[in-house]
Amino acid sequence: MIFLTVGTQFPFDRLVQAVDNIFEEALLGEEIFAQIGASLYKPRNFECVSCLDKRLFERWVQKASAIISHAGMGTITMALDNEKPILVMPRLRRYAEVVNDHQVAIARKFEEFGHVLAAYSTEQLPQKIMQLTTFVPKKRQSQAQLVVQRITKFLNELNVPGK
């Protein structure tokens, strides 16, 4: 079962409709369940809900064989923590899906590290969904010490006398 989630803060009809169209063409023989947030588009080819509480959301993530999502940090992190392959498609400002294109940067960085598959357009989705069936995300390494070093350096630079 593939879990499609688009978050709850903004509609993401473009992704929901594209996935619905792909599954209408039966590209995968796998079920899909979706959490579609405030989307106005209602899928015809899979079951969906607007919102899930945290406990149920986590249960769907754990149950899923793979996840398709917007490029939100919370969903990406949860997928990686649960060792689930994830395909992300960033929300875009030009479609009024977000206020800026920060999700593009998130998708690119996580894709570069081999943690996610990313589709940057609906035209890329069918091929990426097919890749999702065999994609194994690279494990994420905690870099807490690096973060501490960067923060320490920044704070030290703020406290330099004479600047």
N, C-alpha and C positions, 0 to 999 in steps of 0.2 A: 504494500500500500504506500502510495506517495502522498505526502502531506504538503499541501500548498498553503502558504500563509503570507499575508501581505501586511500584517500589522493592523493596528486599529486607529491610528491617528489620522491618516489620509486615505481617500479612495485610491485604488490602483486597478481601475477597470481594464487598462491596457494589458496587464499581465493576466488577470483572471480570464478575460475574453480570449486571449491568445492561447492559453492552456486549454480552455474549453474547446476551441476550434481544433487544436491538435488531437485531443482525445476523441473528438467526434470522428476524426479520420482514422481512429484506432491504431495510432502509431505504436502504442504500448498495450500489452495485454494486462496491465496492472490497474487496480482500483486507485481512485484518488479521492481524498477528502480535503476540504478547504475551509480555512478561516479567512473570510473575505473582507472583514472590517466594514467600512462605510461604503463599499463599492455599490454603485447603482446597477451594474451589470449582474444578472443572476445566471449562473451556469446551468446548462441543460444536460450536461453529460456526467456530472458528479454531484455528490451531496456536499452541502456547505452550510456554515453558520456565520453569523456576523462576528461574534466574539466568543472567546473561550476564557474561563478563569484560568489563573496561572497553573493550578494543579491539573486541569484537563488538558491545557496546552502542552505541558510537559509529558503527559501520558501519550498524546498523539505523536509527539516527537520521538519518544521511546519506541512506540509501536511501528513507526514508519520505516520502510526500507530505504527511503530517500526523501529529501525535502526540496521543494521549489519555493523561493522566497524573494521578497524585495531585498536589497542589500543593507538591511538593518543590523547593527552590531549585536543586538540582543539575540536575534535568531541565529546569526552566524555562530556566535559563541556557544549557544545551546547545542546547535548541530555538532560542532566540533567536540564539545564536552561529552556528547553522547555517541561520538564516532560515526556520525551519519553523513553520507555523501550529500552535498548541498549544491544546488544550482541557484545562483542569484541573478536577478535582473534589476539594475538600479532604477529607482524612480528618477524622472528627469524634470527639470524646471520648465523646459519649453512646453511640456504637456500639463503644466500646473499641478504636478504630482507632489512637488516639494518646493521649498523657497529657494534652494540652491542645489547644485549638482554634487554635493558631498558624497552621495552614495556611489557615484562613479569612481571616485578616488578609493573608497573602501573596497569596492569590488575588484579594482585593478590590483591593489596591494595584496589582498587575500588570494587572488588568482595567481599573482606572481610567486607567492610562497607555496602554491600547490594545495591550499586549503579548500578552495571552492572552484567550481566551474562557473563561468560568468557568460551571460548573454547580454549584449548591449543594445539589442533590437529584437522585436518580435520575430523577424525573419531568421534570426539565429537560434531561436528556441527549439524547433524540431530536432535539429542536429545535436544540440546540447542535451536535450532530454534523452536522446538515444545514448549519448556518452555517459549520462548519469547512471545508467544501469551497470556500468563496469568501473566507474570512477571510485578511487580510494583516496580520500583526502589525506594529505600529509599531517602527521601529528603536530600540534602547536606546542612550541617550547615556551615555557614561562621565561620572561626576560625581566623579572622584577628587579634584579640587581642593576641592570642597565637603566631602567627607569629611575631608580634611586640615584644613580650617578648623574644622570641628566638634570634631575631636579636640584641636586646638590650643587652642580656647576652653575646652574641658573641663579640659585639663591646666593652663591658666593659672588657672582658677578654683580648682583644687585647691591651687595654690601661692600664693594671695593671703595676705600676712601679716595677722595680726590676726583671722582667721576661726576 
